[in-house]
Amino acid sequence: MRNVYVAGHRGMVGSAIVRRLNDCDDVKVVVQTSSELDLTNQSDVSRFFASEKIDEVYLAAAKVGGIMANNEYPAEFIYQNLMIEANIIHSAHLADIQQLLFLGSSCIYPKLAEQPMREDALLTGTLEPTNEPYAIAKIAGIKLCESYNRQYGRDYRSVMPTNLYGPNDNFHPENSHVIPALLRRFHEAKARGDASVTAWGTGSPMREFLHVDDMAAASVYVMNLPNNAYLQQTQPMLSHINVGTGVDCTIKKLTETVAKVVGFEGEIKWDTSKPDGTPRKLMDVSRLRNLGWSYSIGLEDGLRNAYHWFLQNQNNFRG
């Protein structure tokens, strides 16, 4: 029986990883709430790893937020994420834990990275200014893993997900990402009997989306790969692997699909005075495909699952 610690088990990704691991007969999942363990406190984290017999670590804990939060609280985003990563990775090493998986973000890549974004685009250009502190913290997490691998022979791996959605997503009306924001907006418009919903921009930008259960499946898959198979697709100074579908769609198509899933039959209007943002953001997932993993949840099915979760839990987020 392996004792597997999932840091960030209450978040969208961490909770999906816990669900996935609970299906494994040889795994005992270990979790700690933020009130039980402050991951930004080095001594507390060190004591936890020293006292627990942990075999593997999934580092899914992070301070996350949308553009507004990243703009308003850059110090919190870079400080808290750096501390969480450094404390967990270093304490895992001191506790002689050989296997760890760090979860990053596609925002590590340059703002103008060639599409689809390959792993070797890292550190080749300027980051998107709105989330630069968060991105730098995530890059530091990758380099921490690489450094402990190089110096101490650890097997600390990193996965970089594309845009995620699904159960336990953030449906706040101001701070949520595009899919939960659209699901909630169309749901409320349907409930009010609105004749139309207005979306920003032209709808032409293209984005890639991955259901969080697929992300969890990919994380467990990468963690359990034999070391030689993993190393064949990586290298000491480029050890992270993209996780996504390799398929994107227009925001217009996404919006129409959300309306269909929710059952909103009114008109969708486009406010073209609002900015579109980056024309395209797509991950190159050829490395992960070469390792034998591919996504299984299509966008419409995934949206139905996310909407079902929203309906079951909407009373918990009335803000």
N, C-alpha and C positions, 0 to 999 in steps of 0.2 A: 504494500500500500504506500503510495507516494503522498506526502503532505505538500500541497500546492497552495501557496499564498497568492491571493489576488488582491492587489492594492487598487483601491477605487471600485470596490464591488457594488456600490450603489449607483454608479454612473451608468450611462447607456451601454458603453462597451464592456465595462467590468461586469455588469450584471448579466450580459449576454455570454461572456466567458464562463461565469459561474454556472449558468444554465447548461452550457455545453459540457463542462467538466463533471457536473452532477450525473451525466449519462455514462461516465467512465467508471467501470467497476473497481479499478485499481487506484482511484484518486480520493483522497480526503481533502476537501476544500477548507482552507483556513482564511478567515476574514476578520477584520477589525474595523469598527466604526471610527469616525473622526474624533468622537468623544473618548474613545478607548485608546487611540493612538494618534498623536499629532505627527504627521509625516514630515512636517517642516522642522521638527525638533530632533536634532542629531542624536542626543543622548537617549531619548525615548525610543527612537527607531533602532539604535544599537542594542538597547536592552531587549527589545522585542525579538530581534533575530538571535541574540545570544541565548534567550530562554526557550525559544521554540525550535523544534526539530523540523526545519523546512527543507524540502528537496528541490523545489522549483518555484520561481517567482514570475508572475505576470504583472508588469508595471503599467497599469491602466489608469492610475491616479493622476489627475492634473487639474489645474484651474483653467476652465474653458469659458468662452463667451463669444458673443457676436462682435460686429464691427464697433458698435457703440461702447461696449464694455472694454474692448481692447484699446480704444482711443482714450477713454476716461481713466483707466486704471493700469497704465503700462507698467508701473513699478511693481504692483501686486502680481501681474502676469509673469514678469521675468523672474522676480524673486521667489515666489512660491513654487513655480515649476522647477527652477534650478535646485532649490533646496530639497524638494521631494525626490527628484532624480538622484542627486548626489548622495543623499542619506540612504536611500534604498539600495542603490548599486554598490556603494562602498560597504555598507553593513552586510549585504549579501556576500560580498567577497570575504569580509572578515569572518563570517560564519561558515566559510568554505562551501558555499552553495555554488555549484558548477553551472547550473542552467537558469537563465533569466531571459525573459522576452520584454523588450521595451516597445511601447506603442507611441508612435510619433504622429505626424500630420503632413498632409501634402503641401502645407504652407511653407515647408522648409525649402522649397524650390524657388528660384528667382522669379520675379514678377513676369519677366519676358522670356521665360524658358521655352525652348522649342517644344512643340506639341507633336505627339504625346510625350509627357515628361518622363525621361529616363532617370534611373538612379544616379548616373554620372553627371547629371545637371547640378547636383549639389555643390554649392559654393562657387558657381561660375558666373554669378551676376547679383544685382541688387534685389533685395527682398521687397515684397509688398509693404509699403510704409505703415499701413493701418494695423498690421499684426506682427510687425518686426520683432518686438520684445518676446512675444510668445514663440515665434519661429526660431529665434536665436536660442531660446531655452531648449526647444526640441532638438535642434542641431547639436547642442551641447550634450544632450542625452545620448544621441548616436555616438558621438565621439568618446563619451565616457565608456560606453560598452566596448568600442573598438580598442580603447586604451587598456582596459583591464584584460581584454583578450590578448593583446600583444605582449603586455608586461607579465601577466600572471597565468596565461594559458586558459582563461575562462572561456565559457561558451555562452556569451551574452549576445543575443540576437535582437534585431530591430525591424519592425514592420511599419510602413507608412501608408495609412488608409486614405482613400479618396473620401468624398463627401458621404457621411453616414446618416442613416435614419432608421427609425423603428421604435420598439417599446422602450420606455424610459427616456425618450427624447424630451427636449425642452420646448414646451408649447407656449411660452410666455409671449404675449402679443407684441412686445418691443424687442426682446433679446433673442428670439429664436431664429434658426436658420430657415432656408427657403421652404423645405418640405413641411415641417410642422407649422410654419406660418401660413402656408397655403391651405393645409388641411383644416386648421382652425378657422381661417377666414371664410372658406367656402361653407363649412359647417354652420357657422353663425349666420351667414347670408341666407342659407337655406332655411334655417330656423325662423328668421325674420320675414321670410318671403320676399327677399330683395329681387328686383328684376335684373340686376347686373352686379358684377364684381369688377373692380378696376385693378389691373396689375401694372407694375412699373416697367418702363422701357418698351422695346419693340418685340421682345420675346425671342429674338434671334440668337443671343448667346447660347453656347452649348456647354452642358455640364454632365458630369458622370456621378452616378449615385449607387451606393452599395448598402444593402440591408445589413443591419448590425449583426444578425444571426450568421450571415455569411462571413462577416469580419471575425466573429468569434471562432467559426469553423477554421478559417484560414490561420488564425493565431495559434490554435491548438495544433494544427497541421504543421506549421513552421517550427513550433517548439519541439515537436516529436520527430522531425526529420533527422536521419543519421547525419553525423557531423560531416562526413565526406560529401554527401549529397548537397548539403547546404553550402559548403565551401566551394563546390564546383560552380555555383551560381553567384558567388560573391568573391571578395578579395579583402585582405586585411584592412585596407584604407577605404573600402566601399562596401560595408557589411550590411547595409539595410536593403529591404525588399519592399517594393510597392505592392499594395493590395487594392484591387479594384475589379471592375468588370471588363475594362478595356473598351467599353461601349458608352457613348454619350448620346444625349438628346437635346433638342432646343428647350429653352425655358417655356416657349409656347406649347410644345408638346407635353411637357411636364404639367403645366397648368391645366391643360385640357384633360389630362388623365386624372389629375386630382379631382377636378369637377365631376368627372364620370364616376369615380370611386365614391365620392361623397353623395352623389345623386343631385347635384345642383344643376338645374335645367335652364337657368337664366343666361344672359349674355355676358361674355368676357370682353371687357374693354381694355385697351392698352394706352397708358399715359406716356406717350413718346417724348414728353419733355423731361422725363426722369432718365437717369443714366443707365446704360446697359451693363457697365462693368467690363471685365476682361472678356474678349470674344469667345475664348475657348479654354477649358481646363480639363485635360484628359491625362490619365496615368498610363504609362507603358507598363504592362503587366506580363511581359514576355518571360521574365525571369521566374515569376511564380508559376506560370503555365509550364515552363520547362521542368519545374520541380513537381508537377503532377496535380496542381490544384487549380480549380476554376469555380466561379460563382454558380449558384444554383437557383437563386430567387430572382425572378424577373421583376421589373419595375412595377407593373400594375399589381401583381400578387403581393409584392412587398408593401405597396401603398395601402392595399386593403388590410393587411396585417397591422400596419401602423395606425390606420384609422380605427380599427376595431379596438386597439389598445387605448386610443384617445377616448373613445366612447365609454369604455369601462372605467376610466380614471379621470374624466373631465372635472368631476366635483373636487378633485384635489388641487386644481390649478385654475382658480377663478380670476387671478390677477390679469 
